[in-house]
Structures are given as structure tokens and as C-alpha cells.
């Protein structure tokens, strides 16, 4: 059954097709910016004008969607108010993308951490603790500003209890009932987000009384049942798609989620997973493309319906020919 490449090809599964991949992109203020992220080889901070040709190169490979992350072009504050400015980089990027590629599915990340002075995903109370309910209200404003700019769907990543309900209600009340909501349902308090936080400038900052990490609201990787409860709650609150993040270290959770729901399940192949493979290849301990292919096919095997990955720009190189 494995003697020749032709025999193997009869029975090996194919990777998830390019149309079911999403490329996470980073947009920053200014013009003419295309700055490589040191901890994420091949990934860049783009200004809106440089983002458009980069996305064009990616969608030529058949990639079906992009997710836009942004940084503040106004001073950061306790509530992250720059996140819902109508002309912030994310909102301007969405408009530019939909003008250039009307058929491209454009997602936006909905969070506050890159816009708050303290780096947390919700405003802080006077005692330094995150204010969950105020966070939900702010996230609803951010999501609404994104869909008003033309986003096809929003993906709230703050892990505030009730955030899906708050955003779904706000969108429905504003007449955006048909816009998609992809919930970061099982988003774990992982050590794998470091390169992303470098790219976004979103690491928590030391503030008197405030936690120095996000374990108080992100899921514990030692408590899988709690993460499953988050998935169930997000589905009940109106999510259209559920997400497991990170992906490679959580294939068991991806499989459990797929068996639990009839909703599509997305796997976010995060920055640390991407960076580890690059670091291994740089040391000469494995072939970069072989490592990437093997890791990504694992997500297909585990049941992912959508793969959100920094490998998306390299899909043609990795999977253009049947292995």
C-alpha cells in the first residue's frame, strides 16, 4: 500500500483546499510601509497601500479569505477607543480590500489589546482588574465599525464572557444580521503568541493592580472541559463559526470541537507555531517545506473546516503539486 508514490497517492488525504484558508495580515498607520516582522519570517506589517498588492499575490494562489489585524494611529487609552475609529487602519484596510477584491471574504479581528494603554482586552477598573462587561460593550462598537466599513465577518478574540452575544445583538440591531461572526471560542492562555504580540504591539504592560498576563480570561490549557463549555456558550450566543487557538498543540480540542458541533470549526495556526518551524529549519534540523506540510496536514486530519495560517502566502509552494 506504500510501495510507490502512485499507490500512496491513491489513499493519502489531500490538504484543505486553498479556498478554505485564511491569511492573517497586519496593517499599520502610514503609507509605504512594508516592514518584515523579525520573529515571523515572510510576514510583514503593511500600510494599507502596500497591503493590497500583498493580498493580490496571495489570492492568486486561491486563498479564500484574509483576516485584518491593526494598530492604533491615535494615542492608546484605558478603553481602547481608537479601535472603533471609522478611519483607523483596519477600517481603511477593509474598504480598500473590498474595493480591490469585491469577491474576497474579509474578516477582522475584534479586540482591544493593541489599542489599550495597558495591553489588556478590556478596560481596567480603578483597582486594575479587567472590566468584562465594559469590554463587551467596547467590542460591540469595534465590530460594528468593521462591518460598516464592509467586513464580511468579525472575529472577537478578547475572550470576554458574553462577547458573542453583545456583538451579535449590536450587529442585528444595526441591520447587519447576515454578517458572519467567528468566535475565538477555545482560545487558550498560550505561550505561543509572542511573535504576534511583537507584530501588534499588544503585550500586557505592567500596571499597578493589573494582571501581567491574560490567564484570568483566556482558557486554561489544563482544563479542556472549560474550553468546551466556551464553545457551547458561543454557539448558543449566535456564533456562526467556532475557533480553536492555537492549533497544533490543541489537535485534541480541534477534534472534540468538530465532534461536538455542526458549525464549521476553524483552526488558528498561531505565530509561535509558525516561528518554531522556521527556527527549526534555520538550525538545519529539518526541511522548512516538509515541516510546514506535515504540520498543516495535521490540522486537516483533526477536522479543521477553515485554516487560519501565516503559511497561506506559501500555499502554492507547499501544496501546488500532489505529494
C-alpha positions as CSV (number, residue, x, y, z in Angstrom):
1,X,0.0,0.0,0.0
2,X,3.0,2.3,0.3
3,X,5.4,0.8,-2.3
4,X,5.3,3.6,-4.9
5,X,4.3,7.3,-5.0
6,X,1.4,6.4,-7.2
7,X,0.0,3.8,-4.8
8,X,0.4,6.2,-1.9
9,X,-1.4,8.9,-3.8
10,X,-4.5,6.7,-4.2
11,X,-5.2,6.7,-0.5
12,X,-3.4,9.7,1.1
13,X,-5.8,12.5,2.0
14,X,-5.3,15.9,0.4
15,X,-4.7,19.1,2.3
16,X,-7.5,21.5,2.9
17,X,-8.0,23.4,-0.4
18,X,-6.7,26.9,-0.7
19,X,-10.2,28.4,-0.8
20,X,-10.7,27.2,2.8
21,X,-7.6,29.0,4.1
22,X,-7.4,32.5,5.7
23,X,-4.3,34.7,5.8
24,X,-3.9,36.9,8.9
25,X,-2.5,40.3,7.9
26,X,-1.1,43.2,10.0
27,X,-2.0,46.7,8.9
28,X,-0.3,49.8,10.4
29,X,-0.7,53.6,10.1
30,X,1.1,55.5,7.4
31,X,2.0,54.9,3.7
32,X,4.7,53.0,2.0
33,X,5.2,50.6,5.0
34,X,6.3,47.0,4.3
35,X,8.3,46.0,7.3
36,X,9.2,42.4,7.9
37,X,8.4,41.1,11.4
38,X,11.7,39.7,12.8
39,X,10.1,36.8,14.7
40,X,7.8,35.8,11.8
41,X,9.9,35.4,8.6
42,X,8.0,36.2,5.5
43,X,5.3,38.2,7.4
44,X,5.1,42.0,7.3
45,X,3.5,45.0,8.9
46,X,1.8,46.7,5.9
47,X,0.3,50.1,5.5
48,X,-2.9,50.0,3.6
49,X,-1.4,50.9,0.2
50,X,1.2,48.1,0.5
51,X,-1.3,45.6,1.8
52,X,-3.3,45.5,-1.5
53,X,-0.6,44.1,-3.7
54,X,0.5,41.6,-1.0
55,X,-3.1,40.3,-0.8
56,X,-3.3,40.1,-4.5
57,X,-0.3,37.8,-4.6
58,X,-2.0,35.6,-2.0
59,X,-5.4,35.3,-3.6
60,X,-3.8,34.4,-6.9
61,X,-3.0,31.1,-5.2
62,X,-6.7,30.6,-4.5
63,X,-6.6,31.6,-0.8
64,X,-10.3,32.3,0.1
65,X,-10.1,35.0,2.8
66,X,-7.9,37.3,4.9
67,X,-8.2,38.5,8.5
68,X,-7.1,42.0,9.2
69,X,-5.3,43.0,12.5
70,X,-4.4,46.6,13.1
71,X,-2.5,49.0,15.3
72,X,-3.6,52.3,16.7
73,X,-3.0,55.6,14.8
74,X,-4.2,57.6,17.8
75,X,-3.0,57.6,21.5
76,X,-3.8,54.5,23.4
77,X,-6.2,54.8,26.4
78,X,-7.8,52.7,29.1
79,X,-10.8,51.7,26.9
80,X,-9.1,51.2,23.5
81,X,-11.3,53.8,21.9
82,X,-9.1,54.1,18.8
83,X,-10.2,50.6,17.8
84,X,-13.6,51.8,16.7
85,X,-12.5,55.0,14.9
86,X,-14.1,54.9,11.4
87,X,-10.8,55.8,9.8
88,X,-8.4,53.7,11.8
89,X,-6.1,51.4,9.8
90,X,-8.3,48.3,10.0
91,X,-11.4,50.1,8.8
92,X,-9.5,51.8,5.9
93,X,-7.9,48.4,5.0
94,X,-11.3,46.8,4.8
95,X,-12.6,49.5,2.5
96,X,-9.5,49.2,0.3
97,X,-9.7,45.4,0.2
98,X,-13.3,45.3,-0.8
99,X,-12.8,47.9,-3.5
100,X,-9.9,46.0,-4.9
101,X,-11.2,42.5,-4.5
102,X,-15.1,42.6,-4.2
103,X,-15.4,38.8,-4.0
104,X,-12.7,38.3,-1.4
105,X,-14.0,37.3,2.1
106,X,-12.6,39.8,4.5
107,X,-12.6,39.1,8.3
108,X,-11.5,41.4,11.0
109,X,-10.1,40.6,14.4
110,X,-12.2,42.3,17.1
111,X,-10.1,43.1,20.2
112,X,-8.8,46.0,22.3
113,X,-5.3,44.8,23.4
114,X,-3.5,46.7,20.6
115,X,-5.4,49.9,21.4
116,X,-5.3,50.0,25.2
117,X,-2.5,51.6,27.2
118,X,-2.2,48.5,29.4
119,X,-2.4,45.8,26.7
120,X,-5.4,44.1,28.1
121,X,-8.5,43.1,26.1
122,X,-10.9,45.1,28.2
123,X,-10.8,48.4,30.1
124,X,-9.4,48.2,33.6
125,X,-11.3,49.2,36.7
126,X,-9.7,51.6,39.2
127,X,-8.4,48.5,41.1
128,X,-6.6,47.2,38.0
129,X,-8.9,44.3,37.2
130,X,-10.4,43.9,33.7
131,X,-14.0,45.1,33.4
132,X,-15.7,42.2,31.4
133,X,-19.0,43.9,30.7
134,X,-17.4,47.2,29.7
135,X,-15.2,45.2,27.4
136,X,-18.2,43.6,25.7
137,X,-19.7,47.0,25.1
138,X,-16.5,48.2,23.5
139,X,-16.1,45.1,21.4
140,X,-19.6,45.6,20.0
141,X,-18.6,49.1,18.9
142,X,-15.4,47.8,17.2
143,X,-17.3,45.0,15.4
144,X,-19.9,47.5,14.2
145,X,-17.3,49.8,12.9
146,X,-15.7,47.0,10.9
147,X,-18.9,45.8,9.2
148,X,-19.9,49.4,8.4
149,X,-16.6,49.6,6.6
150,X,-17.5,46.5,4.6
151,X,-16.1,43.5,6.5
152,X,-17.9,40.2,5.7
153,X,-17.3,38.8,9.1
154,X,-15.9,39.7,12.5
155,X,-13.8,37.5,14.9
156,X,-13.8,38.6,18.5
157,X,-10.7,37.4,20.2
158,X,-10.9,39.2,23.6
159,X,-12.4,36.2,25.5
160,X,-14.8,38.3,27.5
161,X,-17.7,36.4,28.8
162,X,-20.8,37.3,26.7
163,X,-18.8,39.0,23.9
164,X,-20.5,36.9,21.2
165,X,-24.0,37.8,22.4
166,X,-23.1,41.5,22.7
167,X,-21.6,41.7,19.2
168,X,-24.4,39.6,17.6
169,X,-27.0,41.9,19.2
170,X,-25.3,45.0,18.1
171,X,-24.9,43.8,14.5
172,X,-28.5,42.6,14.3
173,X,-29.9,45.9,15.7
174,X,-27.9,47.8,13.2
175,X,-29.2,45.8,10.2
176,X,-26.2,43.6,9.8
177,X,-27.9,40.3,10.6
178,X,-26.2,38.5,7.7
179,X,-22.6,39.4,8.6
180,X,-20.6,36.4,9.9
181,X,-19.3,36.0,13.5
182,X,-16.4,33.7,14.0
183,X,-15.8,33.2,17.7
184,X,-12.4,32.6,19.3
185,X,-14.2,30.1,21.4
186,X,-11.3,27.9,22.7
187,X,-8.6,30.5,22.8
188,X,-6.0,29.2,25.3
189,X,-3.7,31.2,27.5
190,X,-0.8,30.0,25.5
191,X,3.0,30.8,25.4
192,X,2.8,30.7,21.6
193,X,1.6,34.2,21.0
194,X,4.9,36.0,21.5
195,X,5.7,36.8,17.8
196,X,2.1,38.0,17.2
197,X,2.4,40.4,20.2
198,X,5.6,41.7,18.7
199,X,3.9,42.4,15.4
200,X,0.9,44.0,17.1
201,X,2.5,45.8,20.0
202,X,-0.2,44.2,22.2
203,X,1.6,42.6,25.1
204,X,0.3,43.4,28.6
205,X,2.0,46.3,30.3
206,X,2.8,46.4,34.0
207,X,0.1,48.5,35.7
208,X,-0.5,48.6,39.5
209,X,-3.1,46.1,40.4
210,X,-3.5,44.7,36.9
211,X,-2.6,41.1,35.9
212,X,0.6,40.7,33.9
213,X,-0.9,38.1,31.7
214,X,-4.4,37.1,30.3
215,X,-4.9,33.9,32.2
216,X,-7.9,35.5,34.0
217,X,-10.0,35.4,30.8
218,X,-8.3,33.1,28.3
219,X,-8.9,29.4,28.6
220,X,-6.6,27.2,30.7
221,X,-4.8,24.6,28.6
222,X,-5.0,22.3,31.7
223,X,-8.8,22.5,31.7
224,X,-10.2,21.2,28.4
225,X,-13.8,20.8,29.7
226,X,-13.9,24.5,30.4
227,X,-12.8,25.3,26.9
228,X,-15.5,23.0,25.5
229,X,-18.0,25.0,27.7
230,X,-16.8,28.2,26.0
231,X,-17.6,26.6,22.6
232,X,-21.0,25.6,23.7
233,X,-21.8,29.0,25.0
234,X,-20.6,30.8,21.9
235,X,-22.7,28.6,19.7
236,X,-25.8,29.4,21.9
237,X,-25.0,33.1,21.8
238,X,-25.1,33.2,18.0
239,X,-21.6,32.4,16.6
240,X,-21.5,31.1,13.0
241,X,-18.1,29.6,13.2
242,X,-16.1,28.3,16.2
243,X,-12.4,28.5,16.6
244,X,-9.6,26.6,18.4
245,X,-6.5,28.6,19.0
246,X,-3.6,27.6,19.0
247,X,-3.9,24.7,16.6
248,X,-1.0,22.3,16.6
249,X,-0.7,22.0,20.4
250,X,-4.5,21.5,20.6
251,X,-5.4,18.9,18.0
252,X,-7.4,17.0,20.6
253,X,-9.5,20.1,21.2
254,X,-10.0,20.6,17.5
255,X,-11.2,17.0,17.2
256,X,-13.5,17.4,20.2
257,X,-15.0,20.6,18.9
258,X,-15.6,19.0,15.5
259,X,-17.4,16.1,17.1
260,X,-19.5,18.4,19.4
261,X,-20.9,20.9,16.8
262,X,-22.4,21.1,13.4
263,X,-21.0,24.6,12.9
264,X,-17.8,25.0,11.0
265,X,-14.6,24.8,13.1
266,X,-11.6,27.0,12.4
267,X,-8.1,26.2,13.4
268,X,-5.8,29.2,14.1
269,X,-2.2,28.1,13.3
270,X,-0.6,30.8,15.5
271,X,2.6,32.8,15.3
272,X,4.6,30.7,17.7
273,X,3.8,27.5,15.8
274,X,4.9,29.3,12.6
275,X,8.0,30.7,14.1
276,X,9.1,27.4,15.7
277,X,9.1,25.7,12.3
278,X,11.2,28.5,10.8
279,X,13.6,28.3,13.7
280,X,14.0,24.5,13.4
281,X,14.7,24.8,9.7
282,X,17.2,27.6,10.2
283,X,19.2,25.4,12.6
284,X,19.3,22.7,9.9
285,X,17.2,20.3,11.9
286,X,14.6,19.8,9.2
287,X,13.4,20.9,5.8
288,X,11.2,24.0,6.0
289,X,8.6,23.0,3.5
290,X,8.4,19.4,4.7
291,X,7.9,20.5,8.3
292,X,5.2,23.0,7.2
293,X,3.3,20.5,5.1
294,X,3.3,17.9,7.8
295,X,2.1,20.3,10.5
296,X,-0.6,21.7,8.3
297,X,-2.0,18.3,7.1
298,X,-2.4,17.5,10.8
299,X,-5.0,20.3,11.0
300,X,-6.9,18.7,8.1
301,X,-6.7,15.3,9.8
302,X,-8.0,16.7,13.1
303,X,-11.1,18.1,11.3
304,X,-10.5,21.8,10.6
305,X,-13.0,23.3,8.2
306,X,-11.0,26.5,7.9
307,X,-7.3,27.0,8.5
308,X,-6.1,30.5,9.6
309,X,-2.4,30.4,9.0
310,X,0.7,32.5,8.2
311,X,1.6,29.8,5.7
312,X,-1.2,30.9,3.4
313,X,1.1,33.1,1.2
314,X,3.1,29.9,0.5
315,X,0.2,27.6,-0.3
316,X,1.2,27.2,-3.9
317,X,4.8,26.2,-3.0
318,X,3.7,23.8,-0.3
319,X,0.7,22.1,-1.9
320,X,0.8,23.1,-5.6
321,X,1.7,19.5,-6.6
322,X,0.2,16.4,-5.1
323,X,2.8,14.8,-2.8
